[in-house]
Amino acid sequence: MSIILVMTLFVFAVTIALIREKYKSLMAVLAVMVSSLVSSWVAIGVLTGDAYLENINGGIVFGHIPIRIDSLSAWFILLTNFTVFTGILYGRQYLKKYAGQPANLSLHCISYLMNHFALTGIYFIQNGLAFLCVWEVMALTSFILVIFEHGKMETLKAGINYLIQSHISILFLTIGFIWVYAHTGSFVLSAISRYSALGTEATSILLFFVFFVGFAIKAGFVPFHTWLPHAHPAAPSHVSGMMSGVLIKAGIYGILRMLLLIHQNHVLLGIIILIISVLTGIYGVMLATVQHNIKRLLAYHSIENIGIIGIGIGLGTIGRGLDNAYLTFAGYAGALLHTLNHSLFKSLLFYGAGSVYQATHTMNIERMGGIIKKMPQTAVLFLIAALAICGLPPFNGFISEFLIYSGLFKAVSTGHALSPVFVLSILSLALIGGLGILCFTKAFGIVFLGRARSHYPESMNETNTPALFPQYLAAFFIVLIGLFPRLFIAMLKKPVELFSGLSLSEGSFELSFVMQRISIAVWGFVLLVFLLYLIRKFATLNRSNTIQPTWGCGYTAGSPRMQYTATSYVRTYTKLIKPLVKTNKGKNEVKPINAMPSYSETRFFDKIESGLIDWPLRNLKAFLGMFRFLQNGRVQFYVLYGVVFIFIIIAIPFILDVIQTLTYVLKQL
């Protein structure tokens, strides 16, 4: 399989570089389709049968490279292939706006293919050194994808920020693999398990957290999340959907893989992961709610959903440590299913945001409004994804969150000493869901409803059918998982058994029947409302209708400026969280009453980013600024620097000899 994937990448990459511009994106679609079919065929076989094994000779550099696809790898391969495929389908239409850039498009398409190859490779390579190389390929190609619009300074800054933090992630992973190699003499991942079994509990836990930090940076756990809100808005929308949907999930896969390999004190590991995840979820949704840039808003919701996935992982890990099969199942199954669900509704949200951006040429929510009249299909698809991400039935987000909720409530009912932690987790998950609903009622209401707040281009209309098709495809699975959760939960049986070590009974899947009945009941209510609408429409078919303005409660808004803005919609909320965020208001907020025009704009910033990134950088720049006099533009000084450098190089051996002589004399005395 690996040889086929490499050959596919090579052949299609060369073809994309050589063919005419208008066929480049089509060739990228074909390449993703072929590689996805090959790897998905193997992954489906693993989920229904045994693990896939293959060996590659990596030569003197890598040595023996085991290739292994177990049920955990298979699950991530399938969800990655689907989102990458819908991404390239949508991206083919999205990139038509950038015609006339053949070199840029070639680089972009080839990077997309290499990124897909690297993501797939991460899930089946079992050699730490080869794993790091593939991880590096993923980081570099992602950087190229992010800076597609490299003519914008903000885009370059976001890309460089992402690249630097990606290499900090690689640094921690490298330390972890070298640590294991130093004690076992092997880079094979199974060596981590051997080292954990033979080492002390403290060293195993420390090793886990070295790997955890490396993977958490990629996943976007707080406080390692600061690259994500910059990279997602800067990248093209299909890249944002792919990054949010599957790229950050490589970090989730890495954490789960380490939990399979390290066998020490799972209760403690689970508690720490649970606490970090709760903080991640709350902090992510808290900042998402106050954003005005629609893609930045969605980026912070990726952080929120990584927190929800982490809550499931923490719960499952605690259940594993307590030998509680139900907690293990509910936690890990909820986390894995939410990983799939998030890739579906978040990619759909980014595709919708991309369509809105190309139609309006802005990502500022404050300048939008009434777009549902021009783009009704995009609005409905965005609404479906928004309801799903809020965890509302009958969509897929409800299913995975219900699993995690049920596990947390079951954990509380056991009366264990950790019950207060589980209660706080339940309250936090409820808070995350409530703030998510507040955020997306704001986003959907301000963007799509009401009246336009600015002048849109005359050519603004609905996205074409080829761009809508991948969105309908994602929406189809969002609805399907909500209607038939048992089918997808059954697919998780083998991945969850990797963690529990036990064959889960049918009783573990009873929850799926409850969730399915809830979803069917909600769809029944929706159909009932639709049926009543049809009956009314049929009954009034032959009657003459008079169209009049709706009652304005004694007052009708005089202009679109009198509608709710994104800021005013969440004003009360922003007052509550003001101590937790950094705000910046426009300087000309207050003007004389006769001054025109007058406006007020409030922006919210991430305090963690300000403390961990901005403050150290400011101080570093101030320190380096002290030596600015060295670069004064005078040739004489530069010649002097060269002479001084040569003198120091010549003098060093003599200085070392003097030090050695003095040391010898002092020893003799």
N, C-alpha and C positions, 0 to 999 in steps of 0.2 A: 504493500500500500504506500509506504513512504517513498519508494522509487517512483511510483506513478504520480504522486503529488509533486515531487521535485521536477519531473519531466514536464508535467502540465504547466508549472510555474515558468520554467525556462522557455518553453515553446511559445506560450502566449505572451510573455514579457518581450521577447524578441519581435514577435508579430506586431504587438502594439507600438513598439518603437519605429517600425518600418512603414506601416500602412498609413493611409490618408487620415486626416483629422476626424472626419465625420464617422469613421468606422472604429475609432479607438475605444469608445465607451461600449460599443456593441461587443467587441472582442473581450473586454473586461467582464461583461455579463456572462459570456460563454465560458470564460475561464473559471469564474466563481461557480457557475453551474456544474461544470465537470468535476472540479475538486470537491464541491459539496456533496455531489452524488456518490463519489468514491468513498469519502470519509463517513458519510451518513449511512451508507450501506453496511460498512463495518460496525459502526456504532449501534445500529439497530440489531445486528446480529449478536453483539455483546449483551445488550439489554434483554435479549430473548434466549441467550445461550451462555457460552463461556467466554472468558477474557481472550483478547487477541494478543498474540505474542509474536515478536519478530526481533532479530538481532542484526545489527549493522556494525561493520568494522570501521571504526573512526580513525584508524591509522595511529601514528605515534603521538598525535596531539590529543585525541579524545579516548583512544583505546576502544574498549568494548562499550557499545551504546545499546542498551536494551530498549526495545520499543514495546510498550505494553498499554493496552486499552482495557481498563476495567469498567464497571458500570458507572462509576463516578465520572471518569473521563468521557464515556459515551454520552452521558447526559449533557455535559458542557459542550461537546462537539456538535450535538444536534441543535441546541439553542443558538450556538454561535453561527452555524451554517445558515439557519433560517434568517437571522437578523442581518448578517452580511449580505445575503442574497437579496432581501428586500431593500437593503441600503443601496446596492449597486443598481437595482432597477429604478429606484427613485433618483439616484444620483445621475443616471444617464440623462434624465430630463432636466434635472437641476443644472447640470453643467452646460446645457445648450445656451444659457445666458452668457457663457464665457467663451463663445466661439472666437476663433482667431488667435488662440494661444496654443499651438500644437505641441510645443516643447513642454509647457506647463501641464497640459492635459496628459501627455505621455507619462511624465514623471508621476502625476497624481494617480493614474490608473495602475501603473506598475507598482507603486507604493501600496495601493489598496490590495492588490493581489498578494504582495509579500507580507503585508500585515495579516491577511487571512491565513496564509501559510504558517506564519509564526504563531498565531493564536492556536491553530490546530496542533502545531508541534508541541506547544507547551503542555497540552493535555495527554500526550503519549510518550514523550521522551523521559527516560528514567535515569539519565546520566546528568549529574549536577553541572559539569563543565559545559556540555552541549546545551543543557537547559538555559544556562546563563547567556550563551551565544544567541539562542533563539529569542530570549527575553530582550536582549539588546537590539536585535533586528526589529522586534515589535516596537520598542521605544523609538528607534530612529525613523521607521516608516510612519509611525503615528505623528511624529514631529513634522515630517514632510506633508502629511495630510492636513495637519492643523494650519500650517502657514501657506495654504493654497493661495490666498489673497495676500501675498507677501509684500505687496506695494503699500499696505497699511502698517504704520508703525505699531499700533496696538496689537495687530495680529502677530507681528514678529516678537513683541515682548511676551505675549501669551505663549507662543511656541517655545521660546528660549526658557521661560519659566517652567513649562512642562518638561522640557528636555533635562534641565538641571535636576528637578525633583525626581524624574525617572531614574537618573543615574545615582541619586542618593539611595533610591530603592534598590538598584543593582548592587550598590556598595554593601548594604546590609545582607543581601542574599549571598554575595560573594564571601563575606565574613562567615556566614553560617556554613556554607559548603566547605570552605577551607578548614574551619573548626572541626567538622566531622572527618575530613580527609586526614587531618593531622593525627587523629586518634584511631582511625580505622584503615587508612591507606587506600580508600576507595571513594570515588565520586558517585557511585551508584546510589540511588535514593534509598534503597533498602538498608544501606549502611547507617542511615539516620536512625532507623528502628533498632539496629544492633547496638549502636552507641547509647541510645536511650535506655535500652534494657540493661546494659552493663554499668552505666554511669549512675551518679547520685540523682536524687530527685531535684535538688537545687540546680545542678548543671543542665538537666533536661529541660526544666522550666525556663531557665535563662536562654538556652538554645532556641526554644520555641519562640520566645519573644524577640530574639534577633530576627528570625524568619518572619514573625508576625509584623514587625515594623516595616520590613521590606515589602511584604504583600499588602499591608494596610495603606501604604502610600499610593500604590496602584489602585486599590479599591476605593479610596477616598474616605477612610475613617477619620473622624476628628481626633487629634489636631493635625492629621497628615493630609488634609483635604484641600489645601490652599491653591493647588494648581488647577483644580477642576472647574471652579466658577469662571476662570479666565480662558481656559482652552476650549470649552464647549461653545461659548458664544463666538469665538474667533473662527472656529472651523466651519466649513460648509455643512449644511443641515444634515445631509446623509452621513457625513463623517461624525457629526455630533450624535446622531442616532446610533451609529455603530459603536462609538466610544462609550456612550452611556449604557447602551444595551448589552454589549458583550466585552468590551475592552477592560472595563473596571472589574468585570466578573472574573478575569484572570487572577486578580488578587483574592477573590473569594475562594476560587479553586485552590490556590496555593495554601491558604489557611486551612481549608478542609483536608488537603493532602498531608499537611504537617500534623494535624490532629490524628490522622490514621497512622502516622509513623512514630509519633512520640507517645509513650504509654506511661505517663507519670501524672498523678494527681489531677484527674480530669475535672473534679469538682472545683478546685481552685482556678484552673484555666477557664472553666465555664463561667464562673462568677466574674472574673476580670473581663472576659469577652462581653458578657452581658452588660456590665456597667459601661464599658466603652461604647457599646452599641446603642444603649439608651441615650447617652449624651450625644452621640452622632445623630441619631434620629431627631431628637428634640432641637438640637442646634441647627441642623439642616433645614427643617421645615420652618423654624423660627425666622431664619434669614430669607428663606424663599418667599415668605408672605409679604415682605416689604420691598421686593425687587420690582423695578420698572422695566428692565430689559427682559423680554419674554424668554430668551434662551438662557440668560443667567438665572432666571427664576426656575427653569427646568433643570439647570445644572445643580442648584441647591437641593432640588427634590431628588436628584440622584443620590446625594449624600444622605438625605432622609431615608431613602429606601435601602441603601446599604446598611443603615442602622437597623431597619426592620429585619433584613436578612441576618445581620449579626445577632439580633435578639434570638432568632430561631437557632442559630449555631450555638450560642451560649446555653440556651435551654437544653438542646440536644446533648451538649457536652456534659452538662451537670447530670442529666438523666443517665448518660453512659457511666459517669463516675458513681452514681447511686444504684446502678444495675436496675434502673426503672425503664422497662421496654417502652411504656407509653410515652414518657417524656422524651425518650430518645427518638421515637418515631415522630411525634408531633413537632419537635424542634427541628430535626434535620429535614423531614419531609416538607415542613412549612418553609424552611429556608431555601431548599432546592427548588420548590415550586415557585416561590416568590422570585427567585433568580430568573426563571423562565418568564414569569408574568411581567416582571419589570422590563425585561428586554423587549417584550411586545408593546406594552402601552407607552413606555418612554420613547422608543423609536418612533411610534406613531405620533406622539406629541411633537417630537422634533421635526418630523416630516411636515406636519401641519404648520408648525412655526416657520419652516422654510418656505412653504407655499405663501404664507401671509407676508413674509419678508420680501419675496420676489415680486409680490403684487403691490405692496405699499412702499417698499424701499426704506423701511424703518423697522427697528426691533423695540422701539419705545412704546410701551403699552399706553402711555398717556396720550399719544397722538393717534390712536386707533379708535374704532367704534363703528358699529353698523356693518361689519364685514360680512355677516351672515346673508345680507341681501345680495351681495356680489358673489360670494363663495359658499353656497349652502351645503354642498357635499363636504367640503373641508371643515366647516363648522360642526356638522353632525359627527364626523370622524373624530375631531378634536374633543367633542363632548363625550363620546364613548370612552376615549382614552382617559379623560379627566375623571369620569365616574369610576373607572377601573382603578386608577392610581389612588383614589380616595378610599378604596376598600369597600365600595358599596355594591350590594347585589343588584343584578344577577351577573356581574362580570368577574373576571379571573382574579383580580386583586382581593376580592372578598374571600375567595376560597383559601388562599395561602395565609392570609391574616387570621382567618377563622381557625385554621390549624394551630397557629402559634398561640392565639388566645386560649384555645381549648387546653393546650399543654400547660400554659401558665396557670389557668384555673385549677387544673388537675393537680399541679404542683402545690398550690396553696391548700387544697383540700386534704393533702397527705399529712398536714400538720408538722412538716419538717422544720428544723431550726432556720432554714433559709426562706421560710414563708414571707418575712418582711421584704426580702429582695424581690420575690416574685410579685408581691402586691404592688410594689413601686414600679415594677416593669409593666404590669397591667395598666396602671394609671398613666404611665408614660406613653404606652402604645395608644391609649385612648386619646391623650393630649395630641399626639402626632396625627392621629386620624382627624380630630376636630380642626386643628390648624390647617391640615391639608384641604379639607372642605372649604374653609374660609379662603384659602389662597386660590383655589381653582374656581370658586364662584366669582372671585375678583377677576381672575385672568379671563375666563370665558365671557363674563358679563361685560367687562370693559372693552375687550377686543372685538367681540362678535355682535353684541347687542347694542341698543341705543342708536344714537346718530353719530355720523362721522365727526371726529374732532379736528380733522385737518383735510386738506384737499388731496384726494387720491388721483393717481394717473388716469387719464381718460380710457386707456386700454385695459384697465383692471377688470379681470373676469376670473371665472373658475379655472382651476388647474386642469391641464389636459388629462385625458383618460390614462395614458401610460404612466403618468405620475400618481394618479389616484389608485391604480391597480395594486401596487405594493401596500398602500395604506388600507385598502379593503381586505387584503390578505391578512395583515396583522389584526385588523378588527375582527375578522372571521374567527381567528383562534382565541381572541379575547372573549368572545361570546361563547365559543365552543367549550373552553375550559370552565366557564361559569355554569354552563348547562350540564356538562358531563364530567364532573371532577373525578369520578371514580376511575375513568379511563386513564387519566394522567397520574393520579396518585398510585395506581397499580404499576405504572412504569417506574415509580420511585422505590418500589419494594426492594430491588436488588441494591441500589446505591445506599439505602438506609441500612440494609443488613451488613454492609461493609463496616459500619460504625458499631452496630449493636452486637454483631457476632452471632445473632440468633435469627431464626426464621420467623418472621412476623406472622401472627395468626390473622385469620380473616376478621377477628374482632377489632383489630387495629384500624380497619378500614370502614368501620360503621359510621364514622363521622361523614364520610363522603355521601352517604345516603341522606343525612340530615341537610348537608349543604346543597345537595341536588334538589331536594324538595323546596328549600327556601328559594333557590334560583328559579325553579319552575313556577312557584307561586308568584314571584315578582313579575316574570314574563307573562303569566296569566293576567295579572292586573294591567300590565301595559297593553296587552291585546284587547282586554275589555274596554279600556279607554279608547283605543283605536276603533273598536267595533261601534261604540257609542257615537264617535265622530262620524263614521260612515253612515250610520242610521240617520243622524241629524242631517247630514249632507243630502242623503237620498230623500228625506222627508221634505226638505226645503228646495228641492231641485226645480220645481215649477213655480216657485214664488219669486216675486221681484225683490231684490235686495237693495237697500239704501245704505250707502257707505257714509258714515259720519265720524268725526273725531271722538275718541274715547273721553270719558269724563275726566277732567283734570283736577278734581278735588278743589275746585274754586280757583286754581292757578295752573297755568300751563307754562312750562319752561320756555323762555324766550329765545334761547340759543343753545347749541351743543355744549358751550362752556359751563352751563348751569347743571349739567349732568354730574354724576359722581365721577371723580377721577380715581386712578389707582391709589393715590395717597389718601384721599378723603375716605375711600371705602374702608380702609383699615386704620383709620386715624386713632380710634380708641385703643386698638391693639398696639399700635406703635408707642403710645404713651406708656403702656405697661412694660414694654421691653426696652424702653429708652436707655436704662442703665446698662443694658447688656450689649448694645450695639453702638457703633460710632456714626454720628450723623454730620452732615455738611449741608448747609443751606445757601441758596443763592445770595450774593451780596446785595443785590438791589431788590430785596424782598419787600421793603417798605418804601413807597414813593408818595409824593403829594397826590391828592385826590384827582387833580386835573392832569397828571402826567400820564402819557400814553406812549408805548404800551407798558403795562406793569405785570409782573409775573413773580411767582414764588416756586422754587423747586427744592425739594429735600432729597438727599441721597443718603443711603445707609451702607455702611462698610463693615467688614468682618473684623471684629476686635482681635480674634486669635491671629488672623493674618497680619494685622497691624503690629502685634506684639512679637510674633515669631519670625516674620519675614521683613516687614517694613522697618521696624526699629533697628535691628542689627545692620541692615543695609545702609540706613542713614548714618549710623555711627562709623561703619566701614568707609563710606564715601568721605566723611569728615576727616577720618584719620589719614586716608590716602591724599586728601586735599592738602594736607600739611606739607607734602613733598612735591607739590605742583611746581615749585620754583625750579626743580631740576629740569623740567621740560620748558625752557625759556626761549627756544628758537634760535639760539646763538651757536654757530658752528664751533667757535673756540671752546665753549664749555663741553660740547659733545666729544671733541678731540681729547680734552682733558680727562673726561670720564674714561675713555679708552686707555689713556696712558696710566691712570690710577689703577684700572682693572688689571692691566698687564703687570704693573709693579707689584700688586697684591699677589698675583699668581706666582711671580718669581720669588717673592719674599716668604711665602708660606713654608716651603721646605726648610729655609734657614731658621725660621721661627720655631718650627717643630724640632729641629736639631738642638737649638738652644734650650727648649723646654726639656728635651730628653737628657741633655747634659746636666742641667740644674737638678733634675730629679735624681740622677745617678749620684751627683755630689752630695745631695741631702741624705740619701740612703747611706753613703759612706760615713757621714758624720754621725 
